[in-house]
Amino acid sequence: MSTPRLLHVSALSLGLAVTMPGCAIYDAIHNKCGIHGCPGDLSITAKIEAQLEQYPALEAPNSVRVQTLDRVVYLYGLVDTDLERQLAESVATEAAGGARVVDSIAISNLGR
């Protein structure tokens, strides 16, 4: 096998190895909870989104999104400062009612 082809095959194998665990987690949740998600996930998301709307600092141009999967809340999006990221995480944690919160919000540093 030529070196470029070997590198391509190695890269493809590595990419599949990295993405497969994520697929396995999604598949396990899908099998456990069904196509519409686990009971309560939608209400947790709605409750957190409603609470986040109460904070003008998190409005546009900031963008915080919420998704709940098997009672784990995922926050993602973009805010201007670390203080706004901490605010969003704090509000979500309080509103989540015991669900775990994973914060993946990025900071644009525009509001330093």
Contacts in CASP RR format, 6 or more apart in sequence:
PFRMAT RR
TARGET T0000
AUTHOR 0000-0000-0000
METHOD contacts of the structure
MODEL  1
MSTPRLLHVSALSLGLAVTMPGCAIYDAIHNKCGIHGCPGDLSITAKIEA
QLEQYPALEAPNSVRVQTLDRVVYLYGLVDTDLERQLAESVATEAAGGAR
VVDSIAISNLGR
1 9 0 8 1.000
29 37 0 8 1.000
29 38 0 8 1.000
29 69 0 8 1.000
29 70 0 8 1.000
30 37 0 8 1.000
32 38 0 8 1.000
32 70 0 8 1.000
33 39 0 8 1.000
33 41 0 8 1.000
33 70 0 8 1.000
36 42 0 8 1.000
37 69 0 8 1.000
37 70 0 8 1.000
38 69 0 8 1.000
38 70 0 8 1.000
38 71 0 8 1.000
40 68 0 8 1.000
40 71 0 8 1.000
41 68 0 8 1.000
41 69 0 8 1.000
41 70 0 8 1.000
41 71 0 8 1.000
42 68 0 8 1.000
44 68 0 8 1.000
44 71 0 8 1.000
44 73 0 8 1.000
44 96 0 8 1.000
44 97 0 8 1.000
44 99 0 8 1.000
45 66 0 8 1.000
45 67 0 8 1.000
45 68 0 8 1.000
45 73 0 8 1.000
47 95 0 8 1.000
47 96 0 8 1.000
48 66 0 8 1.000
48 68 0 8 1.000
48 73 0 8 1.000
48 91 0 8 1.000
48 92 0 8 1.000
48 95 0 8 1.000
48 96 0 8 1.000
49 66 0 8 1.000
50 95 0 8 1.000
51 91 0 8 1.000
51 92 0 8 1.000
51 94 0 8 1.000
51 95 0 8 1.000
52 58 0 8 1.000
52 64 0 8 1.000
52 66 0 8 1.000
52 88 0 8 1.000
52 91 0 8 1.000
52 92 0 8 1.000
54 91 0 8 1.000
55 87 0 8 1.000
55 88 0 8 1.000
55 91 0 8 1.000
57 84 0 8 1.000
57 87 0 8 1.000
58 64 0 8 1.000
58 79 0 8 1.000
58 84 0 8 1.000
58 87 0 8 1.000
58 88 0 8 1.000
61 80 0 8 1.000
62 78 0 8 1.000
62 79 0 8 1.000
62 80 0 8 1.000
62 84 0 8 1.000
63 77 0 8 1.000
63 78 0 8 1.000
63 79 0 8 1.000
64 75 0 8 1.000
64 76 0 8 1.000
64 77 0 8 1.000
64 79 0 8 1.000
64 88 0 8 1.000
64 105 0 8 1.000
65 75 0 8 1.000
65 76 0 8 1.000
65 77 0 8 1.000
66 73 0 8 1.000
66 74 0 8 1.000
66 75 0 8 1.000
66 92 0 8 1.000
67 73 0 8 1.000
67 74 0 8 1.000
67 76 0 8 1.000
68 74 0 8 1.000
68 99 0 8 1.000
71 99 0 8 1.000
71 100 0 8 1.000
72 99 0 8 1.000
72 100 0 8 1.000
72 101 0 8 1.000
72 102 0 8 1.000
73 92 0 8 1.000
73 96 0 8 1.000
73 99 0 8 1.000
73 100 0 8 1.000
73 101 0 8 1.000
73 102 0 8 1.000
74 102 0 8 1.000
74 104 0 8 1.000
75 88 0 8 1.000
75 89 0 8 1.000
75 92 0 8 1.000
75 101 0 8 1.000
75 102 0 8 1.000
75 103 0 8 1.000
75 104 0 8 1.000
75 105 0 8 1.000
76 104 0 8 1.000
76 105 0 8 1.000
76 106 0 8 1.000
77 104 0 8 1.000
77 105 0 8 1.000
77 106 0 8 1.000
78 105 0 8 1.000
78 106 0 8 1.000
78 107 0 8 1.000
78 108 0 8 1.000
79 85 0 8 1.000
79 88 0 8 1.000
79 105 0 8 1.000
79 106 0 8 1.000
79 107 0 8 1.000
79 108 0 8 1.000
80 107 0 8 1.000
80 108 0 8 1.000
80 109 0 8 1.000
80 110 0 8 1.000
80 111 0 8 1.000
81 107 0 8 1.000
81 109 0 8 1.000
81 111 0 8 1.000
81 112 0 8 1.000
82 107 0 8 1.000
84 107 0 8 1.000
85 103 0 8 1.000
85 105 0 8 1.000
85 107 0 8 1.000
88 103 0 8 1.000
88 105 0 8 1.000
89 101 0 8 1.000
89 103 0 8 1.000
89 105 0 8 1.000
92 101 0 8 1.000
92 103 0 8 1.000
93 101 0 8 1.000
END
